[in-house]
Amino acid sequence: MTTIMPGEKNLRNAIAWIEECRRDNPELHKLMAQASTKFDLTPPEELALERFYREEAESR
């Protein structure tokens, strides 16, 4: 996982929640959509969330 965490609290919480849920549900895109609603992410935060996981996948 990328070690740099975004500064926005909602975004940090969404990433933490996704990582916790990924153990039981590996469908990342569904989890990202759920996290967006659950943590009331703004459009820029949603883009940052997508970028965070894209960079994570590229670093593997």
SVG drawing of the C-alpha trace seen along z (x, -y; Angstrom):
<svg xmlns="http://www.w3.org/2000/svg" viewBox="-24 -18 30 30">
<polyline fill="none" stroke="black" stroke-width="0.4" points="0.0,0.0 1.2,-3.5 2.6,-5.1 1.5,-8.6 -1.9,-9.3 -4.1,-12.1 -4.7,-15.0 -8.4,-15.1 -10.0,-13.4 -13.0,-12.0 -10.6,-10.6 -8.3,-9.0 -11.3,-7.5 -12.6,-6.1 -9.3,-4.5 -9.1,-2.9 -12.7,-1.6 -12.0,-0.2 -8.8,1.6 -10.8,3.1 -13.6,4.2 -11.3,5.6 -10.5,8.6 -14.1,9.8 -15.0,8.2 -12.2,7.8 -14.4,5.8 -12.5,2.5 -14.7,0.5 -17.9,1.3 -16.1,0.5 -15.0,-2.8 -18.5,-3.7 -19.8,-2.7 -17.1,-4.7 -17.8,-7.7 -21.4,-7.7 -20.6,-6.6 -18.0,-9.3 -19.7,-12.0 -16.7,-12.5 -16.5,-15.5 -15.8,-15.0 -12.1,-16.0 -11.9,-13.5 -13.3,-10.8 -10.7,-11.5 -8.0,-11.4 -9.4,-8.1 -9.2,-6.7 -5.7,-8.0 -4.6,-6.5 -5.7,-3.0 -4.4,-3.4 -1.0,-4.3 -1.1,-1.4 -1.9,1.0 0.9,-0.5 3.5,-0.1 2.9,3.7"/>
</svg>
